[in-house]
């Protein structure tokens, strides 16, 4: 361990020791600079000490409230050029972030930090430059100039993600057949958006989709007779190239997305799984009980690996996957191989389960939420 890695554990406002929350290990700092230094923000060169200071200010600001609302800062190292709003320079600190936090009630707004490390303006997302933001679940996200996640502080541990939906596409190419990849990716993207909604509202959830939902033999406590917004939204997803950003940021489909997400995403609060049929995408119902799997299956588990999406797959026994929700999801896919299941754990981790024909087993893609961390910043309010 180098001198950069050693430090005293910081304490929250309540005086409780916090594990590695504001301290950025040298390895993580080098990783962040390596991923963001190639295309710096206009007029701003970000030094390691500035990154550390900004993360420290964001962390301590997260421990505070402004007018009864939790402070969730979002920063970009960039100058307020052109039509962007320039403010009188304010020293970057937890207190200044708390006072300015109402500006961030609009999810598109980011506070700008200049070369001297002072708050200097307000800009809509995206803006060129290294970004640091806090999510509603207490994570700290570092994004590069394109909005791609480079590092994530989650549950006291730093993760090198280097992830985006483009990287998710590479992961899913390992799972879905090439002949149907575009359609399958569109469906997976939509399910992940619903899962992101559940994560934001701090709910555990499961979303199950299959060509013939009746064959799953799942009984929903609440059935749905008709929901036209969902097939309309699916058509919009399918019309896109598989590597484009989520419709969450696409203006033309905002109304459709909100209508679908408010119902499907919020419906995850009903105890049990949300069941959908596809194609075409239809909402079948809420509150389905997934049977607990008693057979100890072998599952191909893929973690979000350090440094990118390549590799990271290994065979595990079913009991190693996690709790009942994960084991039930894997068991359902093993019995109904056309089904896809997306789960959201109580701690916010998002996983996807599907059948992998090439290996003849269930594949579990775990911790996908780390790839979606930058997009979760848009759901703050």
C-alpha positions as a Markdown table, in Angstrom:
| # | Residue | x | y | z |
|---|---|---|---|---|
| 1 | Unk | 0.0 | 0.0 | 0.0 |
| 2 | Unk | 1.4 | 3.4 | -0.9 |
| 3 | Unk | 1.1 | 6.6 | 1.1 |
| 4 | Unk | -1.7 | 7.7 | -1.1 |
| 5 | Unk | -3.7 | 4.6 | 0.0 |
| 6 | Unk | -3.3 | 5.1 | 3.7 |
| 7 | Unk | -5.7 | 7.4 | 5.6 |
| 8 | Unk | -7.9 | 7.6 | 8.7 |
| 9 | Unk | -11.5 | 6.5 | 8.1 |
| 10 | Unk | -13.6 | 9.6 | 7.9 |
| 11 | Unk | -16.7 | 10.1 | 10.1 |
| 12 | Unk | -20.2 | 11.1 | 9.1 |
| 13 | Unk | -22.0 | 14.0 | 10.6 |
| 14 | Unk | -23.4 | 11.7 | 13.3 |
| 15 | Unk | -19.9 | 10.8 | 14.3 |
| 16 | Unk | -20.1 | 7.2 | 13.0 |
| 17 | Unk | -16.9 | 6.0 | 11.2 |
| 18 | Unk | -17.4 | 5.7 | 7.5 |
| 19 | Unk | -15.4 | 3.1 | 5.5 |
| 20 | Unk | -13.2 | 4.4 | 2.7 |
| 21 | Unk | -15.9 | 6.9 | 1.8 |
| 22 | Unk | -13.8 | 10.0 | 1.0 |
| 23 | Unk | -10.5 | 8.4 | 0.5 |
| 24 | Unk | -9.6 | 7.6 | -3.1 |
| 25 | Unk | -6.9 | 4.9 | -3.4 |
| 26 | Unk | -4.0 | 5.9 | -5.8 |
| 27 | Unk | -4.9 | 2.9 | -8.1 |
| 28 | Unk | -8.5 | 4.3 | -8.4 |
| 29 | Unk | -7.3 | 7.9 | -8.9 |
| 30 | Unk | -4.8 | 6.8 | -11.7 |
| 31 | Unk | -7.7 | 4.8 | -13.3 |
| 32 | Unk | -10.0 | 7.9 | -13.3 |
| 33 | Unk | -7.3 | 10.2 | -14.7 |
| 34 | Unk | -6.3 | 7.7 | -17.3 |
| 35 | Unk | -9.9 | 7.4 | -18.5 |
| 36 | Unk | -10.7 | 11.1 | -18.5 |
| 37 | Unk | -7.4 | 12.9 | -19.1 |
| 38 | Unk | -7.3 | 12.2 | -22.9 |
| 39 | Unk | -10.2 | 14.7 | -23.5 |
| 40 | Unk | -10.2 | 17.3 | -20.7 |
| 41 | Unk | -12.9 | 19.9 | -20.3 |
| 42 | Unk | -12.3 | 23.2 | -22.2 |
| 43 | Unk | -9.7 | 25.2 | -20.2 |
| 44 | Unk | -9.7 | 22.9 | -17.2 |
| 45 | Unk | -6.9 | 20.5 | -16.4 |
| 46 | Unk | -8.0 | 18.3 | -13.4 |
| 47 | Unk | -5.3 | 17.3 | -11.0 |
| 48 | Unk | -5.5 | 14.3 | -8.6 |
| 49 | Unk | -5.8 | 16.5 | -5.5 |
| 50 | Unk | -8.8 | 18.3 | -7.1 |
| 51 | Unk | -10.5 | 15.0 | -7.8 |
| 52 | Unk | -10.0 | 13.9 | -4.2 |
| 53 | Unk | -11.2 | 17.3 | -2.8 |
| 54 | Unk | -14.3 | 17.2 | -5.0 |
| 55 | Unk | -15.2 | 13.6 | -3.9 |
| 56 | Unk | -14.6 | 14.6 | -0.3 |
| 57 | Unk | -16.9 | 17.6 | -0.6 |
| 58 | Unk | -19.6 | 15.5 | -2.4 |
| 59 | Unk | -19.4 | 12.8 | 0.3 |
| 60 | Unk | -19.8 | 15.2 | 3.2 |
| 61 | Unk | -22.6 | 17.1 | 1.5 |
| 62 | Unk | -24.5 | 13.9 | 1.1 |
| 63 | Unk | -24.7 | 13.8 | 4.9 |
| 64 | Unk | -26.6 | 17.0 | 5.0 |
| 65 | Unk | -30.1 | 18.3 | 4.1 |
| 66 | Unk | -31.3 | 21.6 | 2.7 |
| 67 | Unk | -34.9 | 22.5 | 3.6 |
| 68 | Unk | -35.7 | 19.0 | 4.6 |
| 69 | Unk | -34.3 | 17.4 | 1.4 |
| 70 | Unk | -31.2 | 15.3 | 1.2 |
| 71 | Unk | -28.2 | 17.0 | -0.6 |
| 72 | Unk | -27.3 | 15.0 | -3.8 |
| 73 | Unk | -24.5 | 17.0 | -5.5 |
| 74 | Unk | -23.5 | 16.8 | -9.2 |
| 75 | Unk | -20.3 | 18.4 | -10.4 |
| 76 | Unk | -18.5 | 18.9 | -13.7 |
| 77 | Unk | -15.0 | 20.2 | -14.2 |
| 78 | Unk | -15.7 | 22.7 | -17.0 |
| 79 | Unk | -15.9 | 26.4 | -17.7 |
| 80 | Unk | -19.3 | 28.0 | -18.2 |
| 81 | Unk | -18.7 | 28.9 | -21.9 |
| 82 | Unk | -21.2 | 30.3 | -24.4 |
| 83 | Unk | -24.8 | 30.5 | -23.2 |
| 84 | Unk | -24.2 | 28.6 | -19.9 |
| 85 | Unk | -24.9 | 30.3 | -16.6 |
| 86 | Unk | -21.8 | 31.8 | -14.9 |
| 87 | Unk | -21.9 | 32.5 | -11.1 |
| 88 | Unk | -19.6 | 34.4 | -8.8 |
| 89 | Unk | -16.8 | 31.9 | -7.8 |
| 90 | Unk | -17.7 | 30.0 | -4.7 |
| 91 | Unk | -15.2 | 27.7 | -2.8 |
| 92 | Unk | -16.0 | 24.1 | -3.3 |
| 93 | Unk | -17.1 | 22.6 | 0.0 |
| 94 | Unk | -19.8 | 20.4 | 1.5 |
| 95 | Unk | -21.4 | 23.6 | 2.8 |
| 96 | Unk | -21.5 | 25.4 | -0.5 |
| 97 | Unk | -22.9 | 22.2 | -2.2 |
| 98 | Unk | -25.6 | 22.1 | 0.4 |
| 99 | Unk | -26.6 | 25.7 | -0.1 |
| 100 | Unk | -26.6 | 25.4 | -3.9 |
| 101 | Unk | -28.4 | 22.0 | -4.0 |
| 102 | Unk | -31.9 | 23.5 | -4.9 |
| 103 | Unk | -30.4 | 24.3 | -8.3 |
| 104 | Unk | -30.0 | 20.5 | -8.8 |
| 105 | Unk | -33.8 | 19.9 | -8.2 |
| 106 | Unk | -33.8 | 20.0 | -12.0 |
| 107 | Unk | -32.2 | 16.6 | -12.8 |
| 108 | Unk | -30.5 | 18.0 | -15.9 |
| 109 | Unk | -28.5 | 20.6 | -14.0 |
| 110 | Unk | -24.9 | 20.2 | -13.0 |
| 111 | Unk | -22.7 | 22.6 | -11.0 |
| 112 | Unk | -19.5 | 23.6 | -12.8 |
| 113 | Unk | -16.0 | 23.6 | -11.2 |
| 114 | Unk | -13.2 | 25.7 | -12.7 |
| 115 | Unk | -9.4 | 25.2 | -12.9 |
| 116 | Unk | -9.0 | 26.8 | -9.5 |
| 117 | Unk | -11.4 | 24.3 | -7.9 |
| 118 | Unk | -14.2 | 26.8 | -7.4 |
| 119 | Unk | -17.9 | 26.5 | -8.2 |
| 120 | Unk | -18.3 | 28.8 | -11.2 |
| 121 | Unk | -21.5 | 28.0 | -13.1 |
| 122 | Unk | -24.5 | 25.8 | -13.9 |
| 123 | Unk | -25.0 | 23.7 | -17.0 |
| 124 | Unk | -27.4 | 21.1 | -18.3 |
| 125 | Unk | -26.3 | 17.5 | -18.8 |
| 126 | Unk | -24.2 | 16.5 | -20.7 |
| 127 | Unk | -21.3 | 18.9 | -20.4 |
| 128 | Unk | -17.7 | 18.1 | -21.4 |
| 129 | Unk | -15.4 | 17.4 | -18.5 |
| 130 | Unk | -14.9 | 15.0 | -15.6 |
| 131 | Unk | -18.1 | 14.6 | -13.6 |
| 132 | Unk | -18.7 | 13.5 | -10.0 |
| 133 | Unk | -22.2 | 12.9 | -8.7 |
| 134 | Unk | -24.1 | 11.4 | -5.8 |
| 135 | Unk | -27.0 | 8.9 | -6.3 |
| 136 | Unk | -30.1 | 8.6 | -4.0 |
| 137 | Unk | -28.8 | 5.3 | -2.7 |
| 138 | Unk | -25.6 | 6.8 | -1.3 |
| 139 | Unk | -23.3 | 6.0 | -4.2 |
| 140 | Unk | -20.7 | 8.3 | -5.6 |
| 141 | Unk | -20.3 | 8.1 | -9.4 |
| 142 | Unk | -17.4 | 9.4 | -11.5 |
| 143 | Unk | -18.1 | 9.9 | -15.2 |
| 144 | Unk | -16.0 | 11.0 | -18.1 |
| 145 | Unk | -16.7 | 13.7 | -20.6 |
| 146 | Unk | -19.1 | 11.5 | -22.5 |
| 147 | Unk | -21.1 | 10.6 | -19.4 |
| 148 | Unk | -19.7 | 7.1 | -19.3 |
| 149 | Unk | -19.1 | 5.7 | -15.7 |
| 150 | Unk | -15.4 | 5.2 | -14.9 |
| 151 | Unk | -15.5 | 4.5 | -11.2 |
| 152 | Unk | -18.2 | 4.0 | -8.6 |
| 153 | Unk | -18.1 | 4.1 | -4.8 |
| 154 | Unk | -20.7 | 1.6 | -3.6 |
| 155 | Unk | -21.1 | 0.2 | -0.1 |
| 156 | Unk | -17.7 | 1.6 | 0.9 |
| 157 | Unk | -15.8 | 0.0 | -2.0 |
| 158 | Unk | -14.4 | 1.6 | -5.1 |
| 159 | Unk | -15.2 | -0.2 | -8.4 |
| 160 | Unk | -13.5 | 0.4 | -11.7 |
| 161 | Unk | -16.4 | 0.2 | -14.1 |
| 162 | Unk | -15.5 | 1.9 | -17.4 |
| 163 | Unk | -19.1 | 1.2 | -18.3 |
| 164 | Unk | -22.1 | 2.5 | -20.3 |
| 165 | Unk | -25.0 | 1.0 | -22.3 |
| 166 | Unk | -22.5 | 0.4 | -25.1 |
| 167 | Unk | -20.6 | -1.9 | -22.8 |
| 168 | Unk | -23.9 | -3.5 | -21.8 |
| 169 | Unk | -24.4 | -4.3 | -25.5 |
| 170 | Unk | -21.0 | -6.1 | -25.5 |
| 171 | Unk | -22.1 | -8.1 | -22.4 |
| 172 | Unk | -25.4 | -9.0 | -23.9 |
| 173 | Unk | -23.8 | -10.2 | -27.2 |
| 174 | Unk | -22.4 | -13.0 | -25.0 |
| 175 | Unk | -26.0 | -14.0 | -24.1 |
| 176 | Unk | -28.4 | -13.4 | -27.0 |
| 177 | Unk | -28.4 | -15.1 | -30.4 |
| 178 | Unk | -26.9 | -12.9 | -33.2 |
| 179 | Unk | -30.0 | -13.3 | -35.4 |
| 180 | Unk | -32.2 | -11.7 | -32.7 |
| 181 | Unk | -29.7 | -9.5 | -30.9 |
| 182 | Unk | -31.2 | -6.2 | -31.9 |
| 183 | Unk | -34.7 | -7.1 | -30.7 |
| 184 | Unk | -33.3 | -8.8 | -27.6 |
| 185 | Unk | -31.2 | -5.8 | -26.7 |
| 186 | Unk | -34.1 | -3.5 | -27.1 |
| 187 | Unk | -36.1 | -5.6 | -24.7 |
| 188 | Unk | -33.2 | -5.9 | -22.2 |
| 189 | Unk | -32.7 | -2.1 | -22.3 |
| 190 | Unk | -36.4 | -1.5 | -21.6 |
| 191 | Unk | -36.3 | -3.9 | -18.7 |
| 192 | Unk | -33.2 | -2.3 | -17.3 |
| 193 | Unk | -34.8 | 1.1 | -17.4 |
| 194 | Unk | -37.7 | -0.3 | -15.3 |
| 195 | Unk | -35.2 | -1.9 | -12.9 |
| 196 | Unk | -33.5 | 1.5 | -12.6 |
| 197 | Unk | -36.8 | 3.0 | -11.6 |
| 198 | Unk | -37.2 | 0.3 | -8.9 |
| 199 | Unk | -33.6 | 0.9 | -7.7 |
| 200 | Unk | -34.2 | 4.6 | -7.5 |
| 201 | Unk | -37.2 | 4.1 | -5.3 |
| 202 | Unk | -35.3 | 1.7 | -3.1 |
| 203 | Unk | -37.5 | -1.4 | -3.8 |
| 204 | Unk | -36.5 | -5.0 | -4.4 |
| 205 | Unk | -38.1 | -6.2 | -7.6 |
| 206 | Unk | -38.3 | -8.9 | -10.3 |
| 207 | Unk | -39.4 | -8.5 | -13.9 |
| 208 | Unk | -40.2 | -11.6 | -15.9 |
| 209 | Unk | -40.7 | -11.7 | -19.7 |
| 210 | Unk | -41.4 | -14.6 | -22.0 |
| 211 | Unk | -43.1 | -15.2 | -25.4 |
| 212 | Unk | -46.0 | -17.0 | -23.8 |
| 213 | Unk | -46.5 | -15.8 | -20.3 |
| 214 | Unk | -49.2 | -18.4 | -19.7 |
| 215 | Unk | -46.7 | -21.2 | -20.0 |
| 216 | Unk | -44.8 | -19.8 | -17.0 |
| 217 | Unk | -47.7 | -20.8 | -14.8 |
| 218 | Unk | -47.3 | -17.8 | -12.6 |
| 219 | Unk | -50.3 | -16.4 | -10.9 |
| 220 | Unk | -50.5 | -12.6 | -10.7 |
| 221 | Unk | -52.3 | -11.0 | -7.7 |
| 222 | Unk | -53.2 | -8.1 | -10.0 |
| 223 | Unk | -53.9 | -8.8 | -13.7 |
| 224 | Unk | -53.7 | -6.2 | -16.5 |
| 225 | Unk | -56.2 | -6.2 | -19.3 |
| 226 | Unk | -54.7 | -3.6 | -21.6 |
| 227 | Unk | -51.8 | -1.1 | -21.5 |
| 228 | Unk | -51.1 | 0.4 | -25.0 |
| 229 | Unk | -48.2 | 2.6 | -23.9 |
| 230 | Unk | -45.9 | -0.4 | -23.5 |
| 231 | Unk | -46.0 | -1.8 | -27.1 |
| 232 | Unk | -45.7 | 1.7 | -28.4 |
| 233 | Unk | -42.6 | 2.3 | -26.3 |
| 234 | Unk | -41.1 | -1.0 | -27.4 |
| 235 | Unk | -41.5 | 0.0 | -31.0 |
| 236 | Unk | -39.5 | 3.2 | -30.2 |
| 237 | Unk | -36.7 | 1.1 | -28.7 |
| 238 | Unk | -36.6 | -1.3 | -31.6 |
| 239 | Unk | -36.3 | 1.6 | -34.1 |
| 240 | Unk | -33.0 | 2.6 | -32.5 |
| 241 | Unk | -29.5 | 1.2 | -33.1 |
| 242 | Unk | -28.6 | -1.1 | -30.2 |
| 243 | Unk | -25.7 | 1.0 | -29.1 |
| 244 | Unk | -27.6 | 4.4 | -28.8 |
| 245 | Unk | -28.4 | 5.9 | -25.4 |
| 246 | Unk | -31.5 | 5.0 | -23.5 |
| 247 | Unk | -34.8 | 6.5 | -24.4 |
| 248 | Unk | -34.7 | 8.0 | -20.9 |
| 249 | Unk | -32.7 | 10.8 | -22.6 |
| 250 | Unk | -34.6 | 10.8 | -25.9 |
| 251 | Unk | -37.1 | 13.7 | -26.1 |
| 252 | Unk | -39.3 | 12.2 | -28.7 |
| 253 | Unk | -40.4 | 9.3 | -26.5 |
| 254 | Unk | -40.4 | 11.0 | -23.1 |
| 255 | Unk | -44.2 | 10.9 | -22.6 |
| 256 | Unk | -44.3 | 7.2 | -23.6 |
| 257 | Unk | -41.4 | 6.3 | -21.4 |
| 258 | Unk | -42.9 | 8.1 | -18.4 |
| 259 | Unk | -46.3 | 6.5 | -18.9 |
| 260 | Unk | -44.8 | 3.0 | -19.0 |
| 261 | Unk | -42.2 | 3.5 | -16.3 |
| 262 | Unk | -44.8 | 5.0 | -13.9 |
| 263 | Unk | -46.9 | 1.9 | -14.2 |
| 264 | Unk | -44.4 | -1.0 | -14.8 |
| 265 | Unk | -41.6 | 0.5 | -12.6 |
| 266 | Unk | -43.8 | 1.6 | -9.8 |
| 267 | Unk | -45.8 | -1.7 | -10.0 |
| 268 | Unk | -42.8 | -3.5 | -8.7 |
| 269 | Unk | -43.9 | -2.3 | -5.3 |
| 270 | Unk | -46.6 | -5.0 | -5.4 |
| 271 | Unk | -45.3 | -8.0 | -3.5 |
| 272 | Unk | -44.0 | -10.5 | -6.2 |
| 273 | Unk | -42.7 | -10.3 | -9.8 |
| 274 | Unk | -44.0 | -8.1 | -12.6 |
| 275 | Unk | -44.8 | -10.4 | -15.6 |
| 276 | Unk | -44.6 | -9.3 | -19.3 |
| 277 | Unk | -45.2 | -11.1 | -22.6 |
| 278 | Unk | -43.0 | -10.4 | -25.7 |
| 279 | Unk | -43.3 | -10.1 | -28.6 |
| 280 | Unk | -45.2 | -7.8 | -28.8 |
| 281 | Unk | -44.5 | -6.4 | -25.4 |
| 282 | Unk | -47.5 | -6.6 | -23.1 |
| 283 | Unk | -47.9 | -6.1 | -19.4 |
| 284 | Unk | -49.6 | -9.3 | -18.0 |
| 285 | Unk | -49.7 | -8.4 | -14.3 |
| 286 | Unk | -48.1 | -7.7 | -10.9 |
| 287 | Unk | -47.5 | -9.7 | -7.8 |
| 288 | Unk | -46.5 | -13.1 | -9.2 |
| 289 | Unk | -44.8 | -15.5 | -6.8 |
| 290 | Unk | -41.7 | -17.1 | -8.3 |
| 291 | Unk | -41.3 | -20.7 | -7.1 |
| 292 | Unk | -38.2 | -21.3 | -5.0 |
| 293 | Unk | -35.7 | -23.5 | -6.9 |
| 294 | Unk | -34.8 | -26.6 | -4.9 |
| 295 | Unk | -32.4 | -28.2 | -7.5 |
| 296 | Unk | -28.8 | -27.0 | -7.1 |
| 297 | Unk | -28.2 | -25.8 | -10.7 |
| 298 | Unk | -24.9 | -24.8 | -12.2 |
| 299 | Unk | -25.0 | -21.2 | -13.4 |
| 300 | Unk | -22.6 | -19.1 | -15.6 |
| 301 | Unk | -22.2 | -15.9 | -13.6 |
| 302 | Unk | -20.8 | -12.8 | -15.2 |
| 303 | Unk | -19.7 | -10.0 | -12.9 |
| 304 | Unk | -19.0 | -6.4 | -14.0 |
| 305 | Unk | -15.2 | -6.9 | -14.2 |
| 306 | Unk | -12.5 | -4.4 | -13.4 |
| 307 | Unk | -11.5 | -2.4 | -16.5 |
| 308 | Unk | -14.2 | -3.4 | -19.0 |
| 309 | Unk | -16.7 | -6.0 | -20.0 |
| 310 | Unk | -14.4 | -8.6 | -21.5 |
| 311 | Unk | -14.2 | -11.9 | -19.5 |
| 312 | Unk | -15.4 | -12.1 | -15.9 |
| 313 | Unk | -17.6 | -15.3 | -16.4 |
| 314 | Unk | -17.3 | -18.3 | -14.2 |
| 315 | Unk | -19.5 | -21.3 | -13.3 |
| 316 | Unk | -21.1 | -21.2 | -9.8 |
| 317 | Unk | -23.6 | -23.3 | -7.9 |
| 318 | Unk | -27.1 | -21.9 | -7.6 |
| 319 | Unk | -26.7 | -21.3 | -3.8 |
| 320 | Unk | -23.7 | -19.0 | -4.5 |
| 321 | Unk | -25.8 | -16.6 | -6.5 |
| 322 | Unk | -27.4 | -14.9 | -3.5 |
| 323 | Unk | -30.8 | -14.8 | -1.9 |
| 324 | Unk | -34.2 | -16.3 | -2.8 |
| 325 | Unk | -35.0 | -13.8 | -5.5 |
| 326 | Unk | -31.8 | -14.7 | -7.5 |
| 327 | Unk | -32.2 | -18.4 | -7.0 |
| 328 | Unk | -35.8 | -18.3 | -8.0 |
| 329 | Unk | -35.0 | -16.3 | -11.2 |
| 330 | Unk | -32.3 | -18.7 | -12.3 |
| 331 | Unk | -34.6 | -21.7 | -11.6 |
| 332 | Unk | -37.4 | -20.2 | -13.7 |
| 333 | Unk | -35.1 | -19.6 | -16.6 |
| 334 | Unk | -33.7 | -23.1 | -16.4 |
| 335 | Unk | -37.3 | -24.5 | -16.7 |
| 336 | Unk | -38.5 | -21.9 | -19.3 |
| 337 | Unk | -35.6 | -21.2 | -21.5 |
| 338 | Unk | -37.3 | -18.5 | -23.5 |
| 339 | Unk | -37.8 | -16.4 | -20.4 |
| 340 | Unk | -35.6 | -13.5 | -19.3 |
| 341 | Unk | -35.7 | -12.2 | -15.7 |
| 342 | Unk | -34.3 | -9.0 | -14.3 |
| 343 | Unk | -34.0 | -8.6 | -10.6 |
| 344 | Unk | -33.3 | -5.7 | -8.2 |
| 345 | Unk | -32.0 | -6.5 | -4.8 |
| 346 | Unk | -32.8 | -4.6 | -1.7 |
| 347 | Unk | -29.3 | -3.1 | -1.8 |
| 348 | Unk | -30.0 | -1.8 | -5.3 |
| 349 | Unk | -27.9 | -4.4 | -7.3 |
| 350 | Unk | -29.5 | -5.2 | -10.7 |
| 351 | Unk | -29.0 | -8.7 | -12.3 |
| 352 | Unk | -30.2 | -10.3 | -15.5 |
| 353 | Unk | -30.9 | -14.0 | -16.0 |
| 354 | Unk | -31.3 | -15.7 | -19.4 |
| 355 | Unk | -30.6 | -19.0 | -21.1 |
| 356 | Unk | -27.3 | -19.4 | -22.9 |
| 357 | Unk | -27.7 | -21.9 | -25.7 |
| 358 | Unk | -24.0 | -22.2 | -26.5 |
| 359 | Unk | -23.2 | -23.3 | -23.0 |
| 360 | Unk | -26.5 | -25.1 | -22.3 |
| 361 | Unk | -27.0 | -23.3 | -18.9 |
| 362 | Unk | -28.5 | -20.2 | -17.2 |
| 363 | Unk | -26.3 | -17.1 | -17.4 |
| 364 | Unk | -26.5 | -14.5 | -14.6 |
| 365 | Unk | -25.2 | -11.0 | -15.4 |
| 366 | Unk | -24.7 | -9.4 | -12.0 |
| 367 | Unk | -24.2 | -5.8 | -10.8 |
| 368 | Unk | -25.4 | -4.3 | -14.1 |
| 369 | Unk | -26.5 | -1.3 | -12.0 |
| 370 | Unk | -22.8 | -0.2 | -12.0 |
| 371 | Unk | -23.0 | 0.3 | -15.8 |
| 372 | Unk | -26.2 | 2.3 | -15.3 |
| 373 | Unk | -24.9 | 4.5 | -12.5 |
| 374 | Unk | -24.6 | 7.7 | -14.6 |
| 375 | Unk | -28.2 | 7.4 | -15.9 |
| 376 | Unk | -29.4 | 7.0 | -12.3 |
| 377 | Unk | -28.2 | 10.5 | -11.7 |
| 378 | Unk | -31.1 | 11.7 | -14.0 |
| 379 | Unk | -33.7 | 10.1 | -11.7 |
| 380 | Unk | -32.7 | 12.1 | -8.6 |
| 381 | Unk | -35.8 | 14.2 | -8.3 |
